Amino acid sequence: MSESKRSAMRVADSDRENVARLLCEAMGAGRITAAELETRLDAVYAARTFAEFEPVVADLSPGGPLTSSHTGDEEQGGRRSFAVMSATTRRFAGPLPSNHVSRAFWGSVRLDLRQARIAAGSCTIRAVAVMGGVKIVVPEDFALDVRGIGLMGGFGTGRRTRRQRPTTGAPVLRVTGFAWWGSVKVIRRPVEPRRRTLRGRG
């Protein structure tokens, strides 16, 4: 494939995550600062073609051209949540966007989806945790497809969440992304949390 054709190709989520891992590794090695990492990640997740990756990694990727794992079209947009050396909690009510990006850098993001619903049959959340954590709280009737990567970190579901299986045809929440020295965790909780009754003594 010629260089011009490759540069014009559309990128997939997996391509963005490969570049994001390269940037995180560069920051861990001291080649870029935390502020540069955040700025470059914004550009990576906004990119539509491989040509838009080039200026982001030109000084970090001398080993060869970036390659594609997908040539199809891809929907952009959706809301975002992020925390940089801080804590952020977002509670969703009503229909979820088809795509959402959540990033935590030396901080934590908590997404509470118990009052939300998936109107289009599925929703994808890309979660990135760098020396921080992203926790996604989902209702018991969501089907889960969690396929992230943990690099010296954890990415997955809680033990109780893995045991629960929603009914066939349930709306699907897909969680992708990666954790680098951090964690991304998806847990189930009842829509109405149980209240503990305090009994008096004596």
C-alpha positions, 0 to 999 in steps of 0.5 A: 500500500502506498504511503498516501493511501495509508495516510488517508485510511480511516482509523479504528478504536484499536488504532487510537489505543495503540497510539495512546499506549505509545504516548503513555510509555513515552511519558513514563520514560520521561520523553514527554510531560503530563501536559503534553500527554493530555494534549496529544491524547486529545488529538489522538482520540479526535483523529479520523485518519492515519495522517492525523496521527503523524504530527502527534507521534513524529518525534516518538515513533522512528521505528516505522509507519503506523498500520491499520487494523480496520478500514471501515467508517466509524462514528465520532462524537459522544460526550467525555469525562476526565479527571487530572489530579482530581476526582470526577463523578458523573451520573447519567439519567435517560438515554446514553450517547452511543459513544463516551470517552472517559480519561483519568490521569493521576485522578479518578472518574466514576460513571454512575449509569444506574439511572441511564438507558441504552436507547440504540441497543448498544453503547461504547465507553472508551476508558483510559486510566493513567496512574488513576482509576475509572469506575463504571457502575451499571444496573443489573439489566445491562449486558457487558462486553469488556475488552480493555487492556491492563498495562501494569494495571487492571481492566475488567469487571468485579467478581460479583459482576461476572457472576450475574447474567442479564436476560437475552436481548438486554442492551449492551454496554461495551467498554474498551480502552486501557489502564497504565499503572491504574485500573478500569473497573465495571461493577453492577449495583441495584438501581436503588441501593439498599438501605441499612437499618440501624438498630438501637442497642440496650 
